[in-house]
Amino acid sequence: MVAKIRARWPEGVICGPCFTTAARTYGLCAFCGAERLVPGRTPTGDLLCRDCAGITTNLECDNCGREAERLRGGHCARCVVTSDLEQLLSPHHPPDMRLKRLIVELAAVPRPESIITWMRQPATAALLTLLGTRELQLSHDAFDAMPPSKAVEHLREMLVAHRMMLDRGDRYLARFEQWLDQRLQTLHDTPAIATPLEQFARWHHLRRLRENDDPTRNMDNATRCAKQEITEAGKFLTWLLTEHGTTIDDLTQGHLDTYLSEGTTTRTVIRNFIRWRARAGIAPRFEVPYRVARSTPLASTRQHLDLIKQVVEADHVILSTRIAALLLMLFGTPLDRICRLTLDDVVTTPTRTTIALGEVPAPIPPALLPLFHQHLEQRANNRTMNHSSAWLFPGYTAGQHISEQSLMHRLRDLGIDIIAARNAALHDLTKEIDAASLADLLGYATQVMNIHAARAAVPMATYPAINRPNPRPRTS
């Protein structure tokens, strides 16, 4: 049998690119059963190790002897990473065990080739060089002093996740504090704008963000909203000063009405600023209307089903993106909740697989189980510095889940109108499950489910029994 396999699969049968990819794949050989590199293939596509496939190409590292693809100088990727990092970081001159640990962690990832690619990026190489010369210290103050960039933040989170730097708390809050200091500094010469803006930013937003005791709160969204309100308040104060030559202390209802009627609807964001000043006793109360949505996007049932089919069949799209899209379109789960799902939220038994979106676990439809389990086995971004992540959707940054903004852009690239898809899912579900049970299943407040049931014209949608208080509403 071995002779037949070798006769049919001699070295050179697999083309160069395919062999290079196969030479990085570990698995069980279909012939001898050993767990090794499996660059060979049988006529039916089964995996074969190098010996059983009759491949004579040397696939052993000259340095460590590990069976792996040979890269520079006959060394495997792990040895190349170790050698290059030791040269860049100089962990022994002077001795720094944190840098030594960083080398070990980077070389130990499941796919060290990705670390080589990362190290070749000019921004990364420059940062590693600064670490090696000790010009960049392993402290948050030193990283804060660097010009802001994705490379700096990525390296910082990597060092924090692997305990080479202290964890200073929520990263979004830290970035917000840094942004606020810089924003106020630019207004230093105009105290008529800077003083009321700083009061609003520090006494209201910063205090509320720091006092947050809800571990499930989306701090990314919270800080984004705070930045928008502070920015819009600054624009309003600037408009008062430049257009009317006055300050917030001499504000009138006429000023507000004129400002809100002339510009875009984003100007209504100043409502919180105006109302906070009244609550704090700084200014009298003024009337500022809510921003009302002009329409409620809703995909039709046919459009919704067609989009689900398109996502299921989109083999060219990253599997994690498809699974996240299906959670949105099947359960109407908000993106921030999808991003924060963990492996512990998924429970598999011999009869079914469930996911904890609310108080009651929701079953994964049987037709989607093969895709879902494939995602669990091959989660994106878990072969680099996030390989030990417990997130269901690991992010590119070490220790973090995928960001809501990143996931939003991916779904939009698939042609998904996120709000319309979410509303369509809830619209259809309220026709099949009563609003109270649906709230427990999906983690919504019963009042929200009541609104969707009423929109779907469900009989008795406003029945008082479903307006019971939700002990822990996750989404409003």
C-alpha positions, 0 to 999 in steps of 0.5 A: 500500500505504501509503495502505491501511495509513493508511486502516485504521490512522489515529490513534486506532484503538489504545486509549490504554493499548495505544498507551502500551505500544506507544509504548515498543516499539522494533522493525523496521517490517514495511513499511519495515524501519526500526528505530524505535518501532512503535506501529502494528499491521497487521490480522495483528498485525505491527509498524508504525512511526509513519509507516507506520501513519499515526499523527500523534501526536508521539513525539519528545522536545522536549529531545534529539529522540529518538523516544520516548514524551513524558512531562513537558513533552514530554521523554522518560523519559531526559531526565526521569530526568537532569533530576530526578537532577541536581536531587536530587544536585547533582553539580556543587555541589560537583563529584563525578564519582561522582554524575555517573556515577550519573546517566548510568548510571541514565538509560542503562538500557533502560527508564528509566521504571522508574527514575522509578518507583523515584525516586518511592518515599519511601525512595529520594527521601530517600536521593537527597536525602541524597546531594545534600546530602552528608549521606550520604557514598559510603562503607560506614561511612556506609551502615552508620550508616543505619537498615537497610532494603532501600532502603539496601542496594539503593542500596549494591549499585548504587553498588558494582556500577558502581564508585562505591563500593569493593567490600568483599567478600562482602555476606553476610559483611559483613551477618553481621559487622554482625548479630553485633556487634549481637547480642552488644551486646544481651547485654553485661549478661549475660557468662555468656551473652555470653562463650561465645556470642562464643567460638563465634560468632567463633572458629568461625563467623566464622573459617570464613566469612572463610577461605572460598576456594570461589567457588561456596559459597552465602554466603547459606545459610552465614550463615543457618545460622551465625545460626541456630546462634548464636541457638539457642545463645543460647537454650540458655544463657539456659535454663540461667541462668533455669531452672537458675541455672547456666552452660555451665561446669557443664553436665551430660548431664542438662541437655542431655537435659532441654532437647532432650526438652522443646522443638521439634526446632530445639533440636538445632541446639545440637549444633554448639555443644556439639561445638565446645566439646569439640573446642576443649578448653573442655568435656568431650564430651557426647552430642547426637543428630542431627536426623533427618527424619521423612519424605522428601517425594516427589511421584508420577510423575503429580503430577510430570508434571502440575506440569511441564505446569502450569508450561509452560502458566502464561503468566500467570507470569513466564517466569524463574520458570517456567524455574527451576521446570522446571530443578528439576523436570526435573534436580533442580537445587538452588535455590542452584545454579539462582540462580548459573547464568550465561549462559556455562553455556548453550551453543547449537549448530545441533543442540542447547542445553545447560546446565552443571549438572555436569561434563557439559553437560545437554541442554535438551529440544527441546519446551522450547527455545522457552521457554528461548530466549525467556527468554534474550532477555527475562531478568527484571530486565535492563532496569534497573541489572542490564541488563549482568548475566551471570547467567541469573536476574538479581536486582533488586539491581544486580550480583546474581543472584536470591536463593534465598529469593526464588526459593523463595517464587516456586516455592511460590506456584506450588504446588511442594513444592521438596523433593518435586519435587527428589526426584521428579526424581532418583527418575525420572532414576536409573531412566533413567541410571546413578548415576555418569553422572547425578552427572557430568551434574547436579553431585551427588556419586556417593554422593548419586545412589547413595542416590536410586537405592537409593530408586528400587529400581534394580538394582545401585544399590549397585554399588561402581563408582559409589562412585568419588570425585567430583573436584568434587562441587557438591552434597551 
